[in-house]
Every structure is written in C-alpha cells, then in structure tokens.
Amino acid sequence: MKIYPKIVIVILNWNGQNYLEKFLPSVLASSYPNFEVVVADNGSSDSSLFFLEKNYPQVRIIIFKENFGFAKGYNEALKKVSADYYAILNSDVEVEAGWLEPMIGLLEADKLNAACQPKLLSYKNKSFFEYAGGAGGWLDSYGYPFAKGRIFDVCEEDKGQYNTTENVFWVTGAAMLIKSSVFHEINGFDEYFFAHQEEIDMCWRMQLAGYKLFVCPDSVVYHVGGGSLPPGNSLKTYLNFRNNQIMLYKNLPWSQKWWKIPFRIALDSISAWKGLLLGDGGYFLAILRAHLAFAKWIFFKKKQSIFPAKKDGKLLGLYKGNLVWQHFVKGKKYFSQIIK
C-alpha cells in the first residue's frame, strides 16, 4: 500500500469570512489522500469563527487574540500542527482538485527540493498570471522581485509559455508547499517583516542553506490578490520598501551590500520623488518612512531578525542585470524579453 506524506493546509485568516465562504470548498475538495485543513485566525473582528464552527466543523481552528501579520501568524500556527509538508495558502485562493499531487511528487524526488509553488493565475481573469507569484519568482541583482508572467505591474496572458517545471529564486506566500523539516531548520519567516516579502527572504535563506525551490506549472490555482492590503495602500508601500532593504542587508555578502544598498536607496528615492511630482504624497511619505525605519532597524532592531545560517548555497532564479533599466528605460514588459 502506498504511503502518502501528510500535508497540513494552513490558511491564515484576518476578517476574511467572504473569502472563506467562496474558496474553502475548493480547498476541502482537494483530491490528495492525506491532508488536513487548518484555519489560523489573526484576531478577526468579523464573523469568520462563527461561520467556520457552524459550517465546517471538520476544519481545525487556531485562534490568536491579535493580528500577528503574515510572518508571525504562520510561525505561530505552524508550531501547533504536525505534518510532513505545510501548504501555506491565502484565504483568497481557489484551487483545482489535483493541485497538491504534482507538487508533492516534485518535492519527494530529492531531499534538497525544499519548496515549490503552483502556477498562480488571476481569479478575476483566469487567462492571465497573477501579480503575487505568476509562474515562479525571480530576483534581480539589486533586490527587485519579479516573476515569470509578471514584471512590476505588467501581468502577461498565460498561453502556456511558462509551463516548464524549473528552479526559481522564490515561491509565493499565496500558495506554497514546503517541507516542514526545512521550514523549522531555517526558523521560518522573519517576524520583523510582519507582512510582504517575508517569503522571498525565507527562500533566499533556504537557497543559501543549499536547498532548491521550484515552480510546478502542472498545479494551478487562482488568486484574487490584495485582500488584506490593496495596491496603493501606504502601509503596503512602507512594508515593501522597508522589508526589501532589510532583506538585502541580511542576505547579501558584504562585498555587494556596501554599494548595492545605497544604490537601491537612490533608486527608491527617485521613485518617491516621481510619485510626489505626480501628486501622490502618501507614496512619497511611505518610502521616506521605510528608509528611516531601515536605518532604525540597522542600529536598534537587527537582533530581532533571522540571518542566514550558511552562505554557500547556489542562488538560482537570480537575474544579474537591472530590472528597472530593462523595464522602465528599455521598455521590456515580459519575462521572456528579459531572461533569454
């Protein structure tokens, strides 16, 4: 008799009853033979818990009295479950019934295969890739994240052009399958991040530790996106810029960080001034706050973060050029135009 590794699908919820109503049925209909669904509630003030208790008694609920954010919320939740694999899944994701089988097969093939993601398409327009992960995450040499199928805000139509299972730099936190042993070995997400880019930081640390990350296009899910913090939100902007600077400081070798970080701060400043000139003062202030918070982190908060244990792993899915130059100056909109 075949033994199937146990998967715990953990959905972090914060005032997301509408998403649970819409998407939880698809998760429970997953065809994989050995899985459990857990909802970790991040101090919701809506009726999420009542809805779950009434309609889905088979779903285990973990309750936090406050909003821990994505990073600490998952860290705390995953301390309370036991499985061979964790499927980290946003509440605003619809899955296909067989989404788990291709990914578990890929990760079981090699002990160094640590995590993977499905192809992430837009729930609102299912023929297009979705911003949060597309067909697998990449990083440019200066810390700008992008994905196969998504360059900055440009999302491509899915025509099967990225249907190859291959290594990536990062896998999306919206739908990630990860070996539980690896998650705990590298101490999970950096809780200082709260939300945004914590999965990229964790994936960078996994690669430095010698593990491999993949996109598995045979698995497909559909993501709404922007459920907790919609695009244009000042807090979202602040966290993205602050966390990206912290991530670079933590993971780059000194031979690179001494010049790449100032260069990134200069590029961020140009973006901030552009926003201000276009009338978006909130965007300008969010980036200014992010840079000040980064400086504060360096001098006072650094010990609160997780630093890589080893730095000898090979980084895959890393573009050695400048994505800003390629996209905004040379006008390249698609992944295939940049990575040839």
C-alpha angles and dihedrals in degrees: 000000000000116000115220117205112241118253124196112201106208119195117191110213131196115170089324103134091132091056093046090052092050104038110023092080091061091050092050089049092061110135098218108118100224116043140119128201120222126181115202109199116213099208096294119192096196127079096273096121094047090049093051095045092049100043107024111035089159090066115090114227127209113192127207118187093217140032106269093179124233099298102047092032092061094039091055094042094050090053087064100051134066125213144123090245136024119214105201106201133176116231090237095063128105114203133201115239095250098042096117102049099069092046096048089049091053095049094044090056095075134016090226093056097098109167143359142179134216124238104282115217130178115266090207093052110017096192091065133072117250123240099237098067115338109185095336137322128268133180129213124223092266098050101265110144121217137155142220100273096019129071111177103308097342113103118190129221112256107242095157091269093130101039095124122112105231147141119287135184096236139008122218122263088217092073117004132156112201136170108253092220091057093045091057095038091062092038096248123251123358102251093203088072091063090188139352127049094011089119091053090051091049092048091050089053091048091054092047087053090057102260128132129229128202147187113225108199092182084076115067131189134170121228128197094198132198092050099140101026114016123213112281093032110140093221090052090051092047094050094045094052096040095046094046091056091048091049092053092049092050100045109029118089115246090251088068107026095063091068106019095059095053088046091053091048088054092050091047090051091053089052090049094051091047089054092049093050089051090054100260102127092162091061091050093050093046092057092045090052090048092055092048091048090050090054090048090050092053094052103033114010107037094107090062092068133081114245125197113274094209132019105195102092122113114249113227125186091036118140108208095205135074113275093194091058093046095048107032100031104029094033099232109160104174136064092233090058092055103036107048 
